[in-house]
C-alpha cells in the first residue's frame, strides 16, 4: 500500500502527456477537466497519505535504480514523511484551486494553447511533487530543475512577446546559477559520504568536518537563493510576472519559490550544525525582506507589488530558518501559500475586470462592482499584514518571537520589514478597491465580478487565510501547536522559554494592533488621495526604480561578459588561434617555395648541406641517448 | 562474426551504391543497408552471442605481427550502435534533399560508416590506423565536393589538421610497435608494454595530439566550426555525432590503458586546457548568429567536459564519458537535423533573419525544445546523467575545476535558450511567414531521437551496465 504515493506525481504526469500530445484535438472543456482532475486525484491521495502518516514513522518507496555505479548508488525513490506530505497537501490543494480558476481565466485562448497551458501547469505540479517527494538530493534536483523549466515555459507562455521571452530566459538563467550551487553541494555530499539519500546523509553527518558542513550548507543555500528569489538572485521573480496571473499565483507565490525553504527545512540537521551558514541564511533573508519591502512601496503594477511582497515574505521564511525556527519557516510557507495565492488570484480577477489593465493608479473603487474579489482580497491584506488571529498573524509573530530570542538587532529590523509589509499592502488595497475610479470610461463600463470558477477558489482561500493559522495557535491564546507537533518527527521545533513567551505574545498582539491602526490611517490619508500626482523623485524614485539593481547587474556582469565573449569571438578566435593556424599554413607554403630553390642540381651545394646537417646533428645529440629523450625534455 | 558483419555491410553497400544509376536507387540502397546494420547492431546487444561469435581474429600481415582482429566489448557495442543509428537517422532526415551525383555521395557516406565501425572495433593498432584513415578520407571528399561556398579552403584546413594528427599517431604507433617484445600491433601486446617514463611521455604526446585534434581539445579546435558550417548537413551530423567520438574512444582504448603513467602525468594540464575550452567555447557560442556555428561551439564545450572527465582517473568521470559519448551523438545529430530542416526550407540559418517559427512549425518547435533541453543537460534527459557523472568525477579531481567548469552549465542555458527564442519565439517575419512544419520523414527521425533522449534520461542503468566493464578495464590499467 505504501507505493500508492507513486500515484501522486503520476496523475499530473499523465495529465501533461494527454494535454500535451493531443492538444490539437482536445476541446477546452476536456483539457480543463483533464488538467484539473489530475491534480484533484493527487490531492485526494495526498489527503489519504496525510491521515495515514499522522503520528507514524516516515518511509521510503524505492522505484528503481537511477544511477548505480561503484562509488555511489542513487535510487529513484520517494520519501513519505510529515514534511513531504505537508508540502503535497499545499501543492496539490492550492494547485487544484488554481487549475479550476484557470479554466475561467484562460478561456479566451484558442483550444490548442489552452491545452498547452494546462499541460505546462500539470508538468509543473509533477516536477514540484518530485522535488518534495524525492528521497535523496538528486531526485530533489530533478524536480528542482523541472520547476525551473516549467516556470520558463509558463512565463514565456505568450511567446510572441519578446519582453516575456526575456523575462522567461532571465528566470531560467538566474535559477541555473543557483542550481550550480546545489549541484556542487550534491557532489560534495556524494564525495564525502557516498550517498545522497537524506536518512543516510543525516545519519553520517557527524563524520563530516566543520568545513564540509559549512560548504555543503552554504552551497545548498546558493541553490535556495536562486529558486526562492533571495539576494542576490531575486531579480527574476518580479519579471516573472509576465506569465498568466494564475501562474504567478501557483508558481511564483505558493509553490516553486518555497522550494528553497523546503530544502533547508529538509536539511535542518545539517544547518543546525553550522552557525555560520545559519547566520548567513538569517541575514540574507532579513536583508531580502527589507529590500523587497521598500521596493514594493512604490510599484504601480499590481502584480509587481505582489511579486516584491512575495520576495519579502520569502525573506521572512529564511529568517526563521536561519534562527533555527524550522517549523515556523515551514508554517509561514503554508500561511503565505493561502494568502498570497488568494491575492494573486484576486489580482487576476481585477485584471480580468479591467480588461488587462495592471496599473493601480488607473484603478480605484472597485469594491462596488467586484464585491467578492474585494472582500476576499481584503482578508488577504489583513492576513499578510499580520492582523490579529489571521493566519499571517500567527506565523509572522512566531517568526518575530523566534528572532527576538536570537538577537534583538535582527528583531527590530524584522519588525521594520513587517511594518513595510503592512504599508505597501494597505496602499495597494486603497488604490485598487477604494476611493474613486481613475480608469477610462470604457473600462468602468466593463467592470464586472468574475465567474464562479474564479470566485469560489477565492472564497476558499480567503477562509484558509483567515482561520488556517489556528492549527498553530500559541498556548498564550489558548491554542495548541498542532502544526509543530505534526512536523516534530522530521523537523524539530524551536523551544521557547515558557513563561516569557506568553508575555511577549501579548506585547506583540498590542503592538501589532497599534501599528496596523497607524498604518491604516496613514496609508489611507496619504495614498488614497494624492500619492501619484507627478513623477517620483529622490528616494521615492530610487525605490520605484528598484534600487537600480538590474542596471547594476547589467553594467557589472552582463555587459562585460558579453563584451568579453565578443572579444574572444572576433579577436582571440579569429585573429589569434585561427590566425596562427592559417599563419602556419602560409608559412609552410612560403617556405616550401623558398626551399624548392635549394634543389639547384649542383652536387657541391648538396655536399655542403650534408656536412652542415651532420655537424648540427652531432652537436645537438652528442650526449643524448636518443631523440625520444630529447623530445620529452622539451615538453 | 557479428563484428565483421557490422563492418562489411556498410563497406559492401557503399561500394555497391557507387554503381547505382539513379538517385532513387542510391538513396534506397543506402537506407536499406544502414537499417540492416542497425539491426545487426541491436542483435549484438541482445546477449545471445558468445565472444567467439562477436569477435573476429584472422592473420592479416603475419610478417609484421598485424592481425585482422575485431573485438566487440561493451564500449564498442555502444559506439557501434551510435554509428549504426546515426546513419539511417541522417539518411532519413535528409531523404528529400537532392545531391549532385547522389550515388557517390551516399557511397562515400557508407564507406565512412565502415571506417568508423572499424575504428570502434579494431583491436590491432595497425588495423585501427587503417580504419582511422578510411573514415577520414571519405569525409574530405564529402566536404570538398558537396560543401558550402568556402568548402575548398575549409576542407584543406580540416585535412591539414587531421593529417598532421594522423602522421604523429602513425609515428607513435610504430614507436610503440618497436618497443613491444614480440613485435606485434595487437592491443594485448600494447597493454603489456613497460615503458620508461620519458619514452611513455614521448609516445603519449604523439598520440594525444592526434586525438586532441579529433575531439577537439582547446586550442586544437579551429578546424571544427568551419568544417561543420561548410559541410553538407548530413555529413556534419556524422562528423560531430560520431566522428568526434573517434578521438574520445581512442583515448579510452589506446591512450589511457597503454600509457597510464604518462596520462596521469599530463592529466592536470589536459584538464585545465579542457576546462578553459569549455568556457571559451561557451562564451563564443553566446555571440553566434549562425545556427550551425552555435551548435559547433556548443559541441566543443560539451566535448571539453568529456576530455576533462576522461583524465580525472575517477570511475564516475569515466563512466560519465562513456555514456555521454552516445548521448552527445544523439543530441547533436538532432540539433543538426533541425538546422538542416530550417535551412533547406527557409534558405537561412541566421538567427537575425528567423523568428516566430513556433507558430508555423509547432511540431518542430516541440521536438527542438526537447533536444535543446538535452543540450543543456536538464534532468530526465540523457545528457544529465552523463554530465552529472562527469562533473562528479571532475569534482573528485578538483573542487575548483568542477566549480569553474560548472559555469559552462549556466552559459549553456544562455546560448541554448537564446537559440530557441530567436528561432521559434517572437513574431514571424517576411522569411518565416510562409514556413510550414517539417516533413513526415524528418519528424519521424526527430521523434526517434527524442524518445532515446527521454528513455536514457529516465532509465540510464542499462547503458551504464553495458559500458561498466570497459571502464573497469581502463581504470584497472591506471591503478597498476
Interface residues (C-beta under 8 A of the other chain):
Chain A: X64 X65 X66 X67 X68 X69 X70 X71 X72 X112 X138 X141 X142 X145 X146 X149 X152 X156 X159 X160 X162 X165 X169 X172 X173 X176 X177 X179 X180 X183 X184 X187 X188 X190 X191 X561 X562 X564 X565 X566 X568 X569 X572 X573 X577 X578 X581 X582 X585 X628 X629 X631 X632 X633 X635
Chain B: X157 X160 X161 X175 X198 X199 X201 X202 X205 X219 X222 X223 X280 X283 X284 X286 X287 X288 X314 X315 X316 X319 X356 X358 X359 X362 X373 X378 X379 X380 X385 X388 X389 X391 X392 X395 X396 X399 X402 X403 X406 X407 X409 X410 X413 X414 X417 X418 X421 X424 X425 X426 X427 X459 X460 X461 X464 X468
